[in-house]
Amino acid sequence: MKKVPLKYLKDNFAALTAAAAQGELIGVTKYHKPYIVIAPASENQASSLKPRHPNSLQPVLKKSLKNNVALRYLLEGREDRF
């Protein structure tokens, strides 16, 4: 397991997460004490990140936008998205 300080994780996040995705465990320390461990996702965890249904996210405010002038202006040209 590779151990790195939290500051190093912040500065090199992409490289460290890529290494974790390849199977390497990354131990992160904070004030020289163990803080978190970054590990690759298992198949069960990875499948839970996929959307369950392609249209599962629906706009919440669609009906209330019709009467609001400012929001109608923002929606101009975007009708096809809703």
LINSULNOR-V524285 format. One record per residue. N is the residue number from 1. SS is DSSP state (A for helix, B for strand, O for the rest). D_LAST is the distance of its C-alpha to the last C-alpha in Angstrom with 1 decimal. Layout:
n->{N:N}
ss->{SS:SS}
d_last->{D_LAST:D_LAST}
This chain:
n->{1:2:3:4:5:6:7:8:9:10:11:12:13:14:15:16:17:18:19:20:21:22:23:24:25:26:27:28:29:30:31:32:33:34:35:36:37:38:39:40:41:42:43:44:45:46:47:48:49:50:51:52:53:54:55:56:57:58:59:60:61:62:63:64:65:66:67:68:69:70:71:72:73:74:75:76:77:78:79:80:81:82}
ss->{O:B:B:B:B:A:A:A:A:A:A:O:A:A:A:A:A:A:A:A:A:O:O:O:O:B:B:B:B:B:O:O:B:B:B:B:B:B:O:O:O:O:A:A:A:A:A:A:O:O:O:O:O:O:O:O:O:O:O:O:O:O:O:O:O:O:O:O:A:A:A:A:A:A:A:O:O:O:A:A:A:O}
d_last->{47.0:46.3:46.5:44.9:44.6:41.2:41.5:41.9:38.8:36.8:38.3:37.9:34.9:33.6:37.1:37.8:34.6:35.3:38.8:37.6:35.3:38.5:40.2:42.0:42.2:41.8:43.5:42.4:45.0:44.7:48.0:49.8:48.7:46.4:42.8:40.3:40.4:37.7:37.9:36.0:33.6:34.9:33.2:32.1:30.6:28.9:27.3:25.9:23.9:21.9:18.6:19.6:16.7:14.3:11.3:13.1:10.8:8.3:7.1:10.3:10.1:7.4:10.4:12.8:11.1:12.1:15.8:15.9:17.1:16.9:13.3:12.5:14.5:12.7:9.3:11.5:10.9:7.4:5.7:5.6:3.8:0.0}
